[in-house]
């Protein structure tokens, strides 16, 4: 069960965990190995142990060396996954507040294209959802619109001076 080219994912290097997480879950589901991210294999079942080892091997290939070196004690896909979730998937009120603050203070720089700026806002909205907040699609649109409108007004005011 070699890792197919159609499932290639950039190794996780510590940023954008929610996107990487989603891709890895899809790969593991397609390979019918997703249950080994949620629980340990039954040690008495040789088939499960074998599949668990495959899940572990695949997961190792999807991690950057720096991340992998911090997970030396974790020896199964489940243990690695659990450690990654606890480290990078911050849920709770504090993370929601910090993410909302970043959303309200984000500014488009001159070097950044509008597409990159919108992508950055959408990533923050995604992070907000991952943190446990309920964010509707209309909320996302409002964040984007208000951010761009405020900057447009500022530029208009500067040009009027």
N, C-alpha and C positions, 0 to 999 in steps of 0.2 A: 504494500500500500504506500507507494512513493508519493511525495507531495507533488501534486500536479501543478504545472505552470499556470493554469487558469486560476489558481488559488494563491498566487504570490501576494505577500503583504510586506510592506517595509517593516523591518524589525522595530519593535517598540523601544524608544530611547528616552522615555520619561515625559513626553509631551503628547497632548491630544489623545489621552487614554480612552475617552468615550468612543471615538471613531475606531481606533485600533481594536478595542474590546468587541465592538459590533462585528467587525470583519472576522476576527478570530472565532467568535461564536458561530458565525455562518459557515466557516470552513469546517469546524468540528462537527456541526450538525450535518453537513453534506457528507462527511466521512463517518457518520454515526458514532462519533467519539465524544459528543457533547456531555454525556452523563459523567464522564471522568473529570470534568471541570467542576462538577457539583458534589461528587462523592468519591470516596476511595474504592478501588476495585475489591471484590470479594477474593481474598487470598486463597480460598479453597477452589475457586473456579479458574482453571488454566486459561480459558478463552478470555475471560475478563482481565486477567493479569497481563496477558499478551496485548490486548487492546489498550490497556492502561499504559503499557510501556511505549506503544506507538504514539499515544496522545502526549506523553511526556517528551518524546523525541521531537515531535512536530512543534510543540510549544517552545522547546529550547531554540529551535531554528527561527522562531518569531520574536526573539528577544535580543536586543543589543548587548554587546559584551559587558558594558558597564552595569546594565540592569541585571544581567545574568550573574555577574560576580557578587552582587548583593544578595543573591538568593541561593547561596551555596548549600545551606542546610536543608532546603526543600528538595525532596527526592522523588516527588510524584507530581503529575500535572495538577491534581487537586490542591496540593499544598502550595505550589507556585501560584496558581490562580487565586487562591484565598489571600496570599500575601500581596499580590498585585492589587486586588480589589480593596483590601484594607488600607493600602498605601495611596493609591491613585484615584479611587472612586470615593471622594469625600462627600458624605451625605450629612445633612443636618442644617440647622438654622444659621450657624456661623458661616458655613460655606455659601449658603444662599445670600446672606447679607453681603459678603465680600464680592460675590459674583455680580449682584445687583449694583454694587458700588462701582465695579469696573465698567458695567454697562452704562452707567450714568456719566462716567468720566472719560470714556473712550473718545479719542479725537482722530480724525483722519489727517495724516501728515501729507505734505506735498509730494513726497516720494512714493506714497501708496496710491495704487489705483482705486477707483471706486469699487471695483469687484473685490479686491483684497479687503477693503474696509468692510464691505457688507459681509464677506465671509468671516471676518473676525467677529463681527456682531453676532452672526448666526452660530459661531462656535461658542460664544459666551452664553447664548440662549440655550444651546445644547447642554453646556455645563450646568446651567441653572436647572434644567430638567433632570439631569443625572443626580444633582444634589437633593432631589426629592420635591422640588417646587413644581407646581402645575402651571405650565405656560402654554397658552393657546397660540394658534397660528396668528391670530389677530394681534396678540401681544408682540410677537416677533416683528410683524409689519410695522407696528407702532414704534418699536425701538429703532428700527431702520429709518423710518420716515422722520421721526423727531430728531434723530442725530443728524441726518443730512439736511433737514430743514433749518436747524439751528446754525449749522455751519454756513449754509447758503445765505441766511439772513446776516450773519456776521460779515461775510464777504461783501454782500450788497452794501452794508453800512460802511465798511472800509472804503469801498469804491466811491461812495457818495461824499466822502470827506475831501 
